[in-house]
Amino acid sequence: MMDLIFLRVLPYCALGALLGAAYFSALGWNVRLYAGSGPAWSAPLLHLARLLLIGAVFTLCARQSASSLLSSVAGFELMRKVAVNRQILALGGKS
């Protein structure tokens, strides 16, 4: 029984990890746009697109089941931790 639950939520965890990777990649791009390396309208548009995408995906997961939402958020948070650690290492700091 436990194997079936694990196999059911694993794709949602992978979806959350992919969403997190895309979200934090777009966040880095967004920071560069806000810093002035692009047209003034592109930074807020990308910011809005990031938020709408994450809201839409998490809403679809929530409509499936609570376990699918929780596992997708877990995958997203895993990628957040990876993104923060990569940034700390890039700045030469310690975690």
LUMTOR-99327 format. One line per 5 residues: number of its first residue (from 1); their letters; for each residue x, y, z of C-alpha. Coordinates in Angstrom, 3 decimals, m for minus. Each point is the difference from the previous one (the first is absolute). Layout:
REM residues N
NUM	A	X:Y:Z  ... .
***
This chain:
REM residues 95
1	MMDLI	0.000:0.000:0.000  2.803:2.399:0.899  1.666:m0.667:m3.353  m3.135:1.089:m1.828  m0.183:3.282:1.920 .
6	FLRVL	3.668:0.689:m0.667  m0.426:m0.692:m3.707  m3.041:2.271:m0.084  1.696:3.033:1.559  3.446:m0.381:m1.576 .
11	PYCAL	m1.012:1.617:m3.327  m1.401:2.990:1.896  3.245:0.364:1.920  1.892:m0.038:m3.308  m2.451:2.569:m1.394 .
16	GALLG	0.642:2.227:3.004  3.755:m0.350:m0.451  m0.251:0.924:m3.682  m2.249:2.919:0.886  2.484:1.118:2.638 .
21	AAYFS	2.920:m0.210:m2.426  m1.892:2.065:m2.562  m1.213:2.474:2.619  3.428:0.673:1.478  1.654:0.170:m3.420 .
26	ALGWN	m2.588:2.602:m0.978  0.623:1.761:3.309  3.682:0.422:m0.902  m1.015:1.334:m3.396  m2.506:2.296:1.700 .
31	VRLYA	2.676:1.432:2.283  2.176:0.843:m3.002  m2.957:1.693:m1.702  m0.838:2.043:3.097  3.668:0.985:0.255 .
36	GSGPA	m0.326:1.739:m3.328  1.079:m2.305:m2.795  m3.255:0.003:m1.943  m3.128:1.936:m0.881  m1.909:1.451:2.945 .
41	WSAPL	m3.162:m2.001:m0.714  1.680:m3.404:m0.179  0.932:m0.353:3.688  m3.526:0.454:1.428  m1.429:m2.180:m2.778 .
46	LHLAR	2.385:m2.857:0.810  m0.700:0.467:3.708  m3.735:m0.323:m0.625  0.502:m3.016:m2.269  2.047:m1.783:2.678 .
51	LLLIG	m2.671:0.546:2.627  m2.862:m1.000:m2.297  1.782:m3.181:m1.070  0.710:m1.143:3.533  m3.538:0.859:1.083 .
56	AVFTL	m1.529:m1.893:m2.913  2.107:m3.128:0.489  m0.558:m0.145:3.754  m3.736:0.562:m0.518  m0.168:m2.895:m2.451 .
61	CARQS	1.894:m2.190:2.447  m2.346:1.012:2.817  m3.001:m0.956:m2.107  1.453:m3.504:m0.370  0.562:m0.703:3.682 .
66	ASSLL	1.643:1.330:3.126  2.856:m2.488:m0.294  0.768:1.126:m3.544  0.096:3.632:1.126  2.248:m0.805:2.948 .
71	SSVAG	2.402:m2.062:m2.093  0.237:2.667:m2.712  0.699:2.649:2.646  2.648:m2.311:1.481  1.699:m0.266:m3.401 .
76	FELMR	m0.198:3.756:m0.424  1.521:0.587:3.443  2.781:m2.459:m0.776  0.928:2.054:m3.050  m0.208:3.185:2.070 .
81	KVAVN	2.575:m1.437:2.370  2.236:m0.921:m2.955  m0.348:3.491:m1.507  0.824:1.730:3.290  3.015:m2.223:0.601 .
86	RQILA	1.289:0.632:m3.532  m0.310:3.741:0.568  1.841:m0.208:3.324  2.807:m1.981:m1.622  0.170:2.449:m2.906 .
91	LGGKS	0.425:2.872:2.457  2.758:m1.904:1.790  m1.841:m0.286:3.291  m0.718:m2.855:2.332  m3.453:m1.498:0.503 .
***
